[in-house]
């Protein structure tokens, strides 16, 4: 049985690999066999635990910090909802791409849920106050 953390970490590992445009076989080739395709696949499915040392090493191949691959811990339960009425039509493309990226990285079942930090980044991208793009949900 796969635990929640392993599944979330695996999803983030898969997203990072796909972001590079690599297949599992590509990872094995790029790492010169240091990471076997079958093992990376097991990490991504959450079926096999990855040590911190191996996570750091794999993140180096992906050109990322290992901490960026770790799933977020539970927060206070406060969620934010984007107020789409406050976003101009020209900015819709930016917000849609940003939310799609969040959804991909977190493998969330709902792309509507964002964190407070996401709200800050989105408001910065749109060059508006954070209250203009979201309201407490």
C-alpha positions as CSV (number, residue, x, y, z in Angstrom):
1,X,0.0,0.0,0.0
2,X,1.3,3.4,-1.0
3,X,1.2,6.1,1.7
4,X,0.1,9.7,1.0
5,X,3.6,11.2,1.3
6,X,5.2,8.7,-1.1
7,X,2.5,9.2,-3.6
8,X,2.8,12.9,-3.5
9,X,6.6,12.8,-3.7
10,X,6.3,10.4,-6.6
11,X,3.9,12.7,-8.4
12,X,6.4,15.6,-8.0
13,X,9.3,13.5,-9.2
14,X,7.3,12.5,-12.3
15,X,6.3,16.1,-13.0
16,X,10.0,17.2,-12.7
17,X,11.1,14.4,-15.1
18,X,8.4,15.3,-17.6
19,X,9.2,19.0,-17.3
20,X,12.6,18.1,-18.7
21,X,10.9,16.1,-21.5
22,X,12.6,12.9,-20.3
23,X,11.3,9.3,-20.4
24,X,12.3,6.9,-17.7
25,X,14.8,5.5,-20.1
26,X,16.2,8.9,-20.7
27,X,16.8,9.3,-17.0
28,X,18.8,6.1,-17.0
29,X,20.8,7.2,-19.9
30,X,21.5,10.8,-18.7
31,X,22.6,9.4,-15.3
32,X,24.7,6.8,-17.0
33,X,22.9,4.0,-15.1
34,X,23.1,5.6,-11.7
35,X,19.3,5.7,-11.7
36,X,17.6,2.7,-13.4
37,X,14.4,3.3,-15.2
38,X,12.5,0.7,-13.2
39,X,13.7,2.2,-9.9
40,X,12.8,5.8,-10.9
41,X,9.4,4.4,-12.0
42,X,8.9,2.8,-8.6
43,X,9.8,6.1,-6.9
44,X,7.3,7.9,-9.0
45,X,4.5,5.4,-8.2
46,X,5.4,5.7,-4.5
47,X,6.1,2.0,-4.4
48,X,9.7,2.5,-3.3
49,X,11.2,4.9,-0.7
50,X,14.0,7.2,-1.9
51,X,16.8,8.1,0.5
52,X,17.6,11.8,1.0
53,X,21.0,11.3,-0.6
54,X,19.4,9.8,-3.7
55,X,16.7,12.4,-3.8
56,X,19.4,15.1,-3.8
57,X,21.4,13.4,-6.5
58,X,18.3,12.9,-8.7
59,X,17.3,16.5,-8.2
60,X,20.7,17.6,-9.4
61,X,20.1,15.8,-12.7
62,X,16.7,17.4,-13.0
63,X,18.4,20.8,-12.3
64,X,16.3,21.5,-9.2
65,X,16.7,21.8,-5.5
66,X,15.7,18.6,-3.6
67,X,13.5,20.8,-1.4
68,X,11.4,21.8,-4.4
69,X,10.5,18.1,-5.0
70,X,9.2,17.5,-1.5
71,X,5.5,17.7,-1.1
72,X,4.2,20.5,1.1
73,X,3.1,19.7,4.7
74,X,-0.4,20.2,5.8
75,X,-1.2,23.9,6.4
76,X,-3.7,25.5,8.7
77,X,-6.5,24.5,6.3
78,X,-7.1,28.0,5.1
79,X,-7.7,28.0,1.3
80,X,-8.0,30.9,-1.1
81,X,-10.2,31.3,-4.1
82,X,-9.2,33.3,-7.1
83,X,-11.8,36.0,-7.8
84,X,-11.9,35.6,-11.6
85,X,-14.1,38.7,-11.9
86,X,-11.2,40.8,-10.8
87,X,-8.8,39.5,-13.4
88,X,-8.9,41.3,-16.8
89,X,-9.3,39.2,-19.9
90,X,-5.7,40.0,-21.0
91,X,-4.4,38.6,-17.7
92,X,-6.5,35.4,-17.9
93,X,-3.8,33.6,-19.9
94,X,-1.2,34.3,-17.2
95,X,-3.5,33.2,-14.4
96,X,-4.6,30.1,-16.3
97,X,-1.0,29.0,-17.0
98,X,0.0,29.7,-13.4
99,X,-2.9,27.6,-12.0
100,X,-2.1,24.8,-14.5
101,X,1.5,24.8,-13.3
102,X,0.4,24.6,-9.6
103,X,-2.0,21.8,-10.5
104,X,0.7,19.8,-12.3
105,X,3.4,20.3,-9.6
106,X,1.1,19.4,-6.8
107,X,-1.0,16.8,-8.6
108,X,-4.0,18.4,-6.9
109,X,-7.5,17.1,-7.6
110,X,-8.7,20.6,-7.7
111,X,-6.8,23.4,-9.5
112,X,-9.0,25.9,-7.6
113,X,-7.2,25.4,-4.4
114,X,-4.1,27.7,-3.9
115,X,-1.9,28.6,-1.0
116,X,-1.4,32.0,0.4
117,X,2.1,32.1,-1.2
118,X,0.5,31.3,-4.6
119,X,-1.8,34.2,-4.2
120,X,1.2,36.5,-3.6
121,X,3.0,35.2,-6.7
122,X,-0.1,35.5,-8.9
123,X,-0.9,39.0,-7.7
124,X,2.7,39.9,-8.5
125,X,2.5,38.5,-12.0
126,X,-0.7,40.4,-12.6
127,X,0.7,43.5,-11.0
128,X,-2.2,44.0,-8.6
129,X,-2.8,43.7,-4.8
130,X,-3.3,40.2,-3.6
131,X,-6.8,41.0,-2.3
132,X,-7.8,41.9,-5.9
133,X,-7.2,38.3,-7.2
134,X,-8.5,36.3,-4.2
135,X,-10.7,36.1,-1.3
136,X,-10.7,33.8,1.7
137,X,-12.6,30.6,1.0
